[in-house]
Amino acid sequence: MRPVYRLWQFWQALTARPPAEAPIELKSGLRELYCAMPRADRAHALRTLRALSAALPGPLPQELAVAALLHDVGKSGQCIFLWHRVLYVVLGRFAPGWLDRAAGGLAALRDHAELGARRVAAAGGGVGSVELIRHHHVRPAQLPWPEADRARLAALQAADEAS
């Protein structure tokens, strides 16, 4: 399943044609972050938002919608090329210790959650969105959060993984 998924993901990156504007109302600083994301990352963000909306009942809380759209904003402007993304996935699977010593584009991929959280906070994002972005690669059970917050993080992670 994973190789097929990765091929699908690669194809999505090559053919992405997302709209330039965010599909939800965002503060101007957050909207600027979203619009500056590469088109493949914006397309992934939209798929994540749609998957999250489909998975949860009722209207999506704003903090969760913002996190879905901006969870990968830390990758923007970091000179990350497609080969970095492919190598990151391969190393993460077969030699994860190497990623701890990574530099350049690989380090940017490794650290994108923290960088993205800082950018969203600086642009006026709410604490809930910032923390979801900061921890979107952390197992929810490892966090000392209330169960409802861990459930929101797990839902974001599932949507991200499906997108």
The 8 nearest C-alpha neighbors of each residue, nearest first, counted from 0:
[[1, 3, 2, 4, 5, 6, 7, 161],
 [0, 2, 4, 3, 5, 6, 7, 8],
 [3, 1, 5, 4, 0, 6, 7, 8],
 [4, 2, 6, 0, 5, 1, 7, 8],
 [3, 5, 1, 7, 2, 6, 8, 0],
 [4, 6, 8, 2, 7, 3, 1, 9],
 [7, 5, 9, 3, 8, 4, 10, 2],
 [6, 8, 4, 10, 5, 9, 11, 3],
 [7, 9, 5, 11, 6, 10, 4, 12],
 [8, 10, 6, 12, 7, 11, 5, 13],
 [11, 9, 7, 13, 12, 8, 14, 6],
 [12, 10, 8, 14, 9, 13, 15, 7],
 [13, 11, 39, 9, 10, 15, 14, 8],
 [12, 14, 10, 11, 15, 9, 39, 8],
 [13, 15, 11, 12, 10, 16, 39, 9],
 [16, 14, 39, 12, 11, 13, 42, 17],
 [15, 17, 14, 18, 38, 42, 39, 41],
 [18, 16, 42, 15, 38, 19, 41, 45],
 [19, 17, 20, 16, 21, 42, 41, 22],
 [18, 20, 34, 17, 21, 38, 41, 33],
 [21, 19, 18, 34, 22, 30, 33, 17],
 [20, 22, 23, 30, 19, 33, 24, 34],
 [23, 21, 20, 24, 45, 18, 25, 68],
 [24, 22, 21, 25, 64, 65, 20, 61],
 [23, 25, 26, 22, 21, 30, 61, 27],
 [26, 24, 30, 29, 27, 23, 21, 65],
 [25, 27, 29, 28, 30, 24, 123, 124],
 [26, 28, 30, 29, 31, 25, 122, 32],
 [29, 27, 122, 31, 30, 26, 32, 123],
 [28, 30, 32, 26, 31, 27, 122, 25],
 [29, 31, 27, 33, 25, 32, 28, 26],
 [32, 30, 34, 28, 29, 33, 35, 27],
 [33, 31, 29, 35, 30, 34, 28, 36],
 [32, 34, 30, 31, 36, 35, 29, 69],
 [33, 35, 31, 36, 32, 19, 30, 20],
 [36, 34, 32, 33, 31, 37, 75, 76],
 [35, 37, 33, 75, 34, 41, 40, 38],
 [38, 36, 40, 39, 41, 35, 75, 34],
 [37, 39, 41, 40, 42, 36, 17, 15],
 [38, 40, 12, 42, 15, 41, 37, 43],
 [39, 41, 43, 37, 42, 38, 44, 36],
 [42, 40, 44, 38, 43, 39, 36, 45],
 [41, 43, 39, 17, 45, 40, 44, 15],
 [42, 44, 40, 46, 41, 45, 162, 47],
 [45, 43, 68, 41, 47, 42, 46, 40],
 [46, 44, 48, 42, 47, 43, 49, 41],
 [47, 45, 49, 43, 162, 48, 44, 50],
 [46, 48, 44, 158, 50, 159, 45, 162],
 [47, 49, 45, 51, 67, 46, 50, 52],
 [50, 48, 52, 46, 51, 47, 53, 45],
 [51, 49, 53, 47, 158, 52, 48, 46],
 [50, 52, 54, 48, 158, 53, 49, 47],
 [53, 51, 49, 50, 54, 55, 48, 59],
 [52, 54, 50, 51, 55, 49, 56, 48],
 [55, 53, 51, 52, 50, 56, 154, 158],
 [54, 56, 52, 53, 51, 57, 59, 154],
 [57, 55, 58, 54, 53, 52, 59, 51],
 [56, 58, 59, 55, 52, 60, 53, 54],
 [59, 57, 60, 56, 52, 55, 61, 64],
 [58, 60, 52, 61, 64, 57, 63, 55],
 [61, 59, 63, 62, 64, 58, 65, 57],
 [60, 62, 64, 63, 65, 59, 128, 66],
 [63, 61, 128, 65, 64, 60, 127, 66],
 [62, 64, 66, 61, 60, 65, 67, 128],
 [63, 65, 61, 67, 66, 62, 48, 68],
 [66, 64, 68, 62, 67, 63, 69, 61],
 [67, 65, 128, 63, 70, 69, 64, 68],
 [68, 66, 64, 48, 65, 70, 69, 47],
 [67, 69, 44, 65, 66, 70, 48, 64],
 [68, 70, 72, 66, 71, 67, 65, 33],
 [69, 71, 132, 66, 67, 72, 68, 115],
 [72, 70, 73, 69, 74, 115, 111, 112],
 [73, 71, 115, 69, 74, 75, 70, 36],
 [115, 74, 72, 111, 114, 71, 75, 112],
 [73, 75, 72, 111, 71, 77, 108, 107],
 [76, 74, 72, 36, 77, 73, 37, 35],
 [75, 77, 78, 74, 79, 36, 73, 35],
 [76, 78, 79, 75, 74, 107, 104, 73],
 [79, 77, 76, 104, 80, 103, 75, 74],
 [80, 78, 104, 77, 83, 81, 74, 84],
 [81, 79, 83, 82, 78, 84, 104, 77],
 [80, 82, 84, 83, 85, 79, 86, 9],
 [81, 83, 85, 84, 80, 86, 79, 87],
 [84, 82, 86, 80, 81, 85, 105, 87],
 [83, 85, 87, 81, 82, 86, 88, 80],
 [86, 84, 82, 88, 87, 83, 89, 81],
 [85, 87, 89, 83, 88, 84, 90, 82],
 [88, 86, 84, 90, 85, 89, 91, 83],
 [87, 89, 91, 85, 86, 90, 92, 84],
 [88, 90, 86, 92, 91, 87, 93, 85],
 [91, 89, 94, 93, 87, 92, 95, 88],
 [92, 90, 95, 88, 89, 94, 87, 93],
 [91, 93, 89, 90, 94, 88, 95, 87],
 [92, 94, 90, 91, 89, 95, 88, 96],
 [95, 93, 90, 96, 97, 91, 92, 98],
 [96, 94, 91, 97, 90, 98, 93, 92],
 [97, 95, 98, 99, 94, 100, 91, 90],
 [98, 96, 95, 99, 100, 94, 101, 90],
 [97, 99, 101, 100, 96, 95, 90, 91],
 [100, 98, 97, 96, 101, 95, 106, 109],
 [101, 99, 98, 97, 102, 96, 106, 105],
 [102, 100, 98, 106, 105, 99, 97, 103],
 [101, 103, 106, 105, 104, 100, 107, 98],
 [104, 102, 106, 105, 107, 101, 78, 79],
 [103, 105, 79, 107, 106, 83, 78, 108],
 [104, 106, 108, 107, 103, 101, 102, 83],
 [105, 107, 102, 109, 101, 103, 108, 104],
 [108, 106, 104, 110, 105, 109, 111, 103],
 [107, 109, 105, 111, 106, 110, 104, 74],
 [108, 110, 106, 107, 111, 105, 98, 112],
 [111, 109, 107, 108, 112, 113, 106, 114],
 [110, 112, 73, 114, 108, 74, 107, 113],
 [113, 111, 133, 115, 114, 110, 132, 73],
 [114, 112, 133, 116, 115, 111, 110, 117],
 [113, 115, 73, 111, 117, 116, 112, 118],
 [73, 116, 114, 118, 72, 112, 117, 113],
 [115, 117, 129, 133, 113, 119, 114, 118],
 [116, 118, 120, 114, 115, 119, 121, 113],
 [119, 117, 115, 121, 120, 116, 122, 114],
 [118, 120, 122, 124, 116, 121, 117, 115],
 [119, 121, 124, 117, 123, 122, 118, 129],
 [120, 122, 118, 119, 123, 117, 124, 28],
 [123, 121, 28, 119, 120, 29, 124, 118],
 [124, 122, 120, 121, 119, 125, 28, 29],
 [125, 123, 120, 119, 122, 128, 129, 126],
 [124, 126, 128, 127, 129, 123, 62, 120],
 [125, 127, 129, 128, 130, 124, 120, 62],
 [128, 126, 130, 125, 129, 62, 131, 63],
 [129, 127, 62, 66, 131, 125, 130, 126],
 [128, 130, 116, 126, 132, 127, 131, 133],
 [129, 131, 133, 127, 132, 128, 126, 134],
 [132, 130, 128, 134, 129, 133, 135, 152],
 [131, 133, 70, 129, 135, 130, 116, 134],
 [134, 132, 112, 130, 113, 116, 131, 135],
 [135, 133, 137, 131, 136, 132, 130, 112],
 [134, 136, 132, 137, 131, 133, 156, 152],
 [137, 135, 134, 138, 156, 112, 133, 132],
 [138, 136, 134, 135, 139, 141, 142, 140],
 [137, 139, 140, 141, 136, 142, 153, 135],
 [138, 140, 149, 141, 142, 137, 153, 152],
 [139, 141, 142, 138, 149, 143, 144, 137],
 [142, 140, 139, 138, 143, 137, 144, 149],
 [141, 143, 144, 140, 139, 138, 149, 137],
 [144, 142, 141, 145, 140, 139, 149, 146],
 [145, 143, 142, 148, 149, 146, 147, 139],
 [144, 146, 148, 147, 149, 143, 150, 142],
 [145, 147, 149, 148, 150, 144, 151, 143],
 [146, 148, 150, 149, 145, 151, 144, 152],
 [149, 147, 151, 150, 145, 146, 144, 152],
 [148, 150, 152, 146, 139, 151, 147, 153],
 [149, 151, 153, 147, 148, 152, 146, 154],
 [152, 150, 148, 154, 149, 153, 155, 147],
 [151, 153, 149, 155, 154, 150, 131, 156],
 [152, 154, 150, 156, 155, 151, 149, 157],
 [153, 155, 151, 157, 152, 156, 150, 158],
 [156, 154, 152, 158, 153, 157, 159, 151],
 [155, 157, 159, 153, 158, 154, 160, 152],
 [158, 156, 160, 154, 159, 155, 161, 153],
 [157, 159, 161, 47, 155, 50, 51, 156],
 [160, 158, 156, 47, 162, 157, 161, 155],
 [159, 161, 157, 158, 162, 156, 47, 155],
 [162, 160, 158, 159, 157, 50, 47, 46],
 [161, 159, 47, 46, 160, 43, 158, 50]]
